[in-house]
Amino acid sequence: MLKVFNSYPDDAKEKLLFLRQLILDTAKENRNIDELEETLKWGQPSYISPIGSAIRIDWIKKTPNQYAIYFNCKTKLVDTFKELYPSQFVFSGNRALIFDLDDELPLKELTHCIYLALNYHKLKKLPLLGA
């Protein structure tokens, strides 16, 4: 995993390591999650809990001043995020939140989105995922 993070430019690496830590901390603080798998999917750092949907993070090579957090496009996660936080994020379809390297992250809202993804299978039948 470290090899992937080390392949990013320094400014992107710093942002992605911050996102990684935010995901790990959110999982650790959630009493419903007793394990979190960290792996590579499509060459991107990926995180999944037994009760959740996969979260991936990556630097966007085509737009080098941007990075993203990706969610499964077959879920209603990003559509829910659009309802809850329409002006706090830049969305890429129904699969990602996009950030510029110099953006200040809306941490409260982003942590909530990560929480919803990590608990997705417990929440998917609730309106707005129980938000």
C-alpha positions, 0 to 999 in steps of 0.5 A: 500500500505504501508503494501506491501512496509513494507514487503520488506527487507530494502534495497529493500524497499528503491529501490522500494520506489524510483521507486514509486516516479520516477513513480509518478514524471514522471506522475506529470510532464506529462501534458497529465496525470491528474490522476494516479491510485496507486493500488495492482495487483497480490500483487504488487504496480501498477500504471496506467494512463487513457491513459497508460499501467499498470506499476508494481514494486516488489522485486524478492524473488527468487533472493533477490538481485534483483527488477523489474519494470514490463510492460504489456507483450501484449504491445510493450513497452519492445520490444521498450525499447530493441531497444532504450536502448539495453545496459542500462537495463537487460530485462526479456522477454517482460515484465520487466526491472531487477535491482540489489540492488546495480545498479546505475539506468540509470535515464534518460532512465528509466524515458523515459520508464516510460513516454512511458508506462504512455502514451502508448495508445496515442503512440502505433501506432507510430514507436518506440512509437514516441521515 
